[in-house]
Amino acid sequence: MSREQPEVLIYSSSFCPYCVRARRLLKDKGVSYRELKVDFDPTRREEMERLTRRRTVPQIFIGDLHVGGYDDLAALDRQGTLDGLLGISSD
């Protein structure tokens, strides 16, 4: 039985290879996400920096939890904790 999946939000840019990897990892897990591109929107970039205190993309949120960037997301997956955060059941 799976839990309700929290919203996943990615602050990204168009040509960032780590953004591509983050999107691919989530897509492979069947997780939908909302993406806010910051490369041509200074307001979104400022919002991202204010919320995360980081300037690099991607910056990923699962619900209210700031996960970090792609490396952080991939580390959670390797540790076996990402599915739980995403509400994915291992049944």
C-alpha positions as a printed NumPy array, in Angstrom:
array([[  0.   ,   0.   ,   0.   ],
       [  1.571,   3.298,  -1.019],
       [  1.24 ,   6.595,   0.802],
       [  0.206,   9.779,  -0.905],
       [  3.186,  11.193,  -2.748],
       [  4.35 ,  14.612,  -1.589],
       [  4.887,  17.362,  -4.108],
       [  8.364,  17.351,  -5.601],
       [  9.706,  20.718,  -6.694],
       [ 12.891,  21.242,  -8.702],
       [ 14.519,  24.603,  -9.273],
       [ 16.51 ,  24.058, -12.46 ],
       [ 17.983,  25.559, -15.577],
       [ 17.635,  24.53 , -19.194],
       [ 21.142,  23.257, -19.899],
       [ 22.24 ,  21.843, -16.541],
       [ 23.373,  18.186, -16.788],
       [ 22.655,  17.607, -13.097],
       [ 19.099,  18.858, -13.633],
       [ 18.714,  16.322, -16.444],
       [ 19.942,  13.558, -14.132],
       [ 17.576,  14.595, -11.332],
       [ 14.603,  14.638, -13.722],
       [ 15.594,  11.244, -15.102],
       [ 15.948,   9.67 , -11.644],
       [ 12.507,  10.91 , -10.61 ],
       [ 10.946,   9.896, -13.928],
       [ 12.455,   6.392, -13.622],
       [ 10.727,   6.125, -10.234],
       [  7.431,   7.234, -11.763],
       [  7.368,  10.419,  -9.697],
       [  5.844,  13.588, -11.069],
       [  7.432,  16.904, -10.195],
       [  6.974,  20.596, -10.679],
       [  9.91 ,  22.383, -12.264],
       [ 10.761,  26.056, -11.906],
       [ 13.432,  27.217, -14.343],
       [ 15.659,  29.928, -12.94 ],
       [ 17.952,  30.628, -15.902],
       [ 15.746,  33.322, -17.426],
       [ 13.738,  34.309, -14.356],
       [ 15.69 ,  36.371, -11.798],
       [ 12.727,  36.344,  -9.422],
       [ 12.712,  32.524,  -9.313],
       [ 16.503,  32.463,  -8.837],
       [ 16.224,  34.889,  -5.898],
       [ 13.432,  32.767,  -4.43 ],
       [ 15.573,  29.629,  -4.751],
       [ 18.578,  31.297,  -3.131],
       [ 16.457,  32.656,  -0.286],
       [ 14.876,  29.261,   0.419],
       [ 18.015,  27.145,   0.068],
       [ 20.916,  29.533,   0.693],
       [ 22.483,  27.951,  -2.409],
       [ 23.136,  29.343,  -5.871],
       [ 23.53 ,  26.124,  -7.868],
       [ 20.879,  24.072,  -9.634],
       [ 19.127,  21.807,  -9.272],
       [ 17.671,  22.474,  -5.859],
       [ 15.122,  19.847,  -4.97 ],
       [ 12.311,  19.828,  -2.435],
       [ 10.241,  16.818,  -1.443],
       [  7.261,  18.292,   0.325],
       [  8.703,  20.83 ,   2.761],
       [ 12.076,  19.034,   2.937],
       [ 14.949,  20.651,   1.037],
       [ 16.863,  17.63 ,  -0.237],
       [ 19.647,  19.605,  -1.927],
       [ 21.007,  18.977,  -5.386],
       [ 21.265,  15.951,  -7.648],
       [ 24.181,  14.425,  -5.719],
       [ 22.103,  14.601,  -2.526],
       [ 19.085,  13.053,  -4.269],
       [ 21.214,  10.224,  -5.696],
       [ 22.81 ,   9.61 ,  -2.266],
       [ 19.353,   9.237,  -0.706],
       [ 18.498,   6.727,  -3.433],
       [ 21.69 ,   4.732,  -2.805],
       [ 20.962,   4.725,   0.952],
       [ 17.491,   3.364,   0.289],
       [ 15.682,   6.298,   1.896],
       [ 14.496,   8.179,  -1.203],
       [ 11.515,   5.922,  -1.93 ],
       [ 10.165,   6.46 ,   1.577],
       [ 10.482,  10.224,   1.253],
       [  8.679,  10.065,  -2.083],
       [  5.876,   7.906,  -0.66 ],
       [  6.779,   4.974,  -2.888],
       [  5.954,   1.579,  -1.407],
       [  8.357,  -1.297,  -1.908],
       [  5.513,  -3.854,  -1.9  ]])
